């Protein structure tokens, strides 16, 4: 019997993805910030701490976000977050030396990003139908990854042609347009807009299965943060463009998310996640010898395949562990773990690189990714699978 799929491509879905494009482009421009900090004389450890300051601030305040959403609603939380991101983006022009101003701007940027992510991903869980959850997160993940890959490549050209101020101006422009978009466009209200329909974060802390998803996610994001933070510097050492390398990874991952994520709804997200961890770890290990064409392209294929599957699989699995009124709390925890992974990835990899080398750092983090496959395999997660 043919079952009609519920509509995914609604006006609200396009609106939220428009915001994702602008905000994640803003964040991705600053993946080149380590180059600027190095030009100011910063060590790799200091660069790691500076890059980790943004996600650290998001981790600290993320548990407060469900309460904020309950108090003022999703739309106003989005507005507050985007206004803060815009102010912080302008603040990067004030950083002309390695001082407290650098960390103040990064922390402010993180506070705004935390509010945006908590509100936007909570809204997504209400906008998308359950039968198409992995497919929807596949599309969203493709958009986010496209921004993460494209913005640094564009930023590299801006820096070469016009210097670092052009990079900061471009980031501020994306923040400005996202702020204007969410302030001026009114969205159709649904149950997600009612603050009373959201429970606090304490209500989901007892969920063992959710913590297994979060642990796996931390392993995944820690690895990706390591690559994103230092791919530009490692590429410079080895004689290739780091942003272009990651751009090639992104193409593979985007194609998988666009055309393959829907298979997870039918065949199981847990199965896809388990094997994707193995691919991701192997790709990062091969990256240590990326000066060789064989290892360069081998790492791109393996890492891209793992990256393409893991984001939609883990995101959908997290939502599967939640009741409807728990989604704001679950998504705050899930996205908070994402931020924690970027914080630990930047700080840990920067510290390891200072003591050893970037090559050794990528090797160690690559082997650690295999723990994600073990965690997923040993778990008994709730999983919604739709065969129709």
Secondary structure, DSSP 8 states (H G I E B T S, - for coil): ----------HHHHHHHHHHHHHHHHHHHGGGHHHHHHHTT--HHHHHHHHHHHHHHHHHHHHHHHHHHHHH-HHHHHHHHHHHHHHHHHHGGG--SSSHHHHHHHHHHHHHHHHHHHHHHHHHHHHS-GGGHHHHHHHHHHHHHHHHHHHHHHHHHHHHHH-HHHHHHHHHHHHHHHHHHHHH------GGG-GGG---GGGGTT-HHHHHHHHHHHHHHHHHHHHHHHHHHHHHHHTS-HHHHHHHHHHHHHHHHHHTTHHHHHH-HHHHHHHHHHHHHHHHHHHTTTTSHHHHHHHHHHHHHHHHHHHHHHHHHHHHTS-GGGHHHHHHHHHHHHHHHHHHHHHHHHHHHHHS-HHHHHHHHHHHTHHHHHHHHT----------
